[in-house]
């Protein structure tokens, strides 16, 4: 498809922009947007994907995820802490219906289980 490559390129750059915003905004994650950008650039511009993998600050995290499925321990702790705090907030102060709070908590529990079961470092480290 002729529009696929420009679409993935645009998605990659949009993801990079959101990742950059996530560096300074504590509620916006950086790494997931970089991983999305890597995927999109992989479909549209292998050169840009290689530049992300080689980035001096984020390249190691990206390579560890892509090559080994690694989520570093500090990131795991932060993710579980934020999901737990969000769930507590939903039940204690949230205005959403109880069923929505339960559904959101179940989704976060599933995501938390996934995060916890990923390795914290490359095998052999």
C-alpha positions as CSV (number, residue, x, y, z in Angstrom):
1,X,0.0,0.0,0.0
2,X,1.3,3.4,-0.9
3,X,0.1,5.1,2.2
4,X,1.5,2.5,4.7
5,X,5.1,3.8,4.7
6,X,4.1,7.5,5.3
7,X,1.6,6.4,8.0
8,X,4.2,4.4,9.9
9,X,6.7,7.3,9.5
10,X,4.2,9.8,10.9
11,X,3.3,7.4,13.7
12,X,7.0,7.0,14.5
13,X,7.6,10.7,14.7
14,X,4.5,11.3,16.7
15,X,5.6,8.6,19.2
16,X,9.0,10.2,19.5
17,X,7.4,13.6,20.2
18,X,5.2,12.0,22.9
19,X,8.3,10.2,24.3
20,X,10.2,13.6,24.5
21,X,7.2,15.1,26.3
22,X,7.2,12.1,28.7
23,X,10.8,13.0,29.7
24,X,9.5,16.2,31.4
25,X,5.9,15.2,32.2
26,X,5.7,12.6,35.0
27,X,2.3,11.3,33.9
28,X,3.4,10.5,30.4
29,X,5.6,7.4,29.9
30,X,8.7,7.7,27.7
31,X,9.8,4.1,27.0
32,X,6.5,2.7,25.6
33,X,6.4,5.6,23.1
34,X,10.0,4.9,22.1
35,X,9.2,1.3,21.6
36,X,6.2,2.2,19.5
37,X,8.4,4.6,17.5
38,X,10.9,1.8,17.0
39,X,8.2,-0.5,15.7
40,X,6.8,2.1,13.3
41,X,10.3,3.1,12.1
42,X,11.1,-0.5,11.5
43,X,8.2,-0.6,9.0
44,X,9.0,2.7,7.4
45,X,12.6,3.7,7.9
46,X,15.2,1.1,9.1
47,X,17.7,4.0,9.4
48,X,15.6,5.8,12.0
49,X,15.0,2.5,13.9
50,X,18.8,2.0,14.0
51,X,19.3,5.5,15.3
52,X,16.8,4.8,18.1
53,X,18.6,1.6,19.0
54,X,21.9,3.4,19.1
55,X,20.7,6.4,21.1
56,X,23.1,7.2,23.9
57,X,20.4,7.6,26.6
58,X,17.6,5.3,25.6
59,X,19.3,2.8,23.2
60,X,20.3,0.3,25.9
61,X,16.7,0.1,27.3
62,X,15.3,-0.3,23.8
63,X,17.8,-3.0,22.9
64,X,17.3,-4.9,26.1
65,X,13.5,-4.9,25.6
66,X,13.7,-5.8,21.9
67,X,16.4,-8.4,22.3
68,X,15.6,-9.9,25.7
69,X,12.1,-8.7,26.8
70,X,13.7,-6.9,29.7
71,X,11.9,-4.4,32.0
72,X,14.4,-3.0,34.5
73,X,13.6,-3.4,38.2
74,X,13.1,0.3,38.9
75,X,10.6,0.5,36.0
76,X,8.7,-2.5,37.4
77,X,8.6,-0.9,40.9
78,X,7.3,2.4,39.5
79,X,4.7,0.7,37.2
80,X,3.3,-1.5,40.0
81,X,3.3,1.5,42.5
82,X,1.5,3.7,40.0
83,X,-1.1,1.1,39.1
84,X,-1.7,0.4,42.8
85,X,-2.1,4.1,43.6
86,X,-4.4,4.6,40.7
87,X,-6.6,1.6,41.8
88,X,-6.7,2.9,45.4
89,X,-7.6,6.4,44.1
90,X,-10.4,5.0,41.9
91,X,-12.1,3.2,44.8
92,X,-11.5,5.9,47.4
93,X,-12.0,9.2,45.5
94,X,-13.0,8.3,42.0
95,X,-16.4,9.3,40.6
96,X,-16.6,6.4,38.2
97,X,-19.2,3.7,38.8
98,X,-17.9,0.8,40.9
99,X,-18.0,-1.6,37.9
100,X,-15.6,0.7,36.0
101,X,-13.2,0.9,38.9
102,X,-13.3,-2.9,39.2
103,X,-12.7,-3.3,35.4
104,X,-9.8,-0.8,35.5
105,X,-8.3,-2.6,38.4
106,X,-8.5,-5.9,36.7
107,X,-6.9,-4.5,33.6
108,X,-4.1,-3.0,35.7
109,X,-3.7,-6.3,37.6
110,X,-3.2,-8.1,34.3
111,X,-0.7,-5.5,33.1
112,X,1.1,-5.7,36.5
113,X,1.3,-9.4,36.2
114,X,2.8,-9.1,32.7
115,X,5.3,-6.5,34.0
116,X,6.4,-8.6,37.0
117,X,6.9,-11.7,34.9
118,X,9.3,-10.1,32.5
119,X,13.0,-10.4,33.2
120,X,14.8,-7.6,35.0
121,X,18.0,-7.9,33.0
122,X,19.4,-9.9,30.1
123,X,20.0,-13.5,30.8
124,X,23.4,-14.2,32.2
125,X,23.7,-10.7,33.8
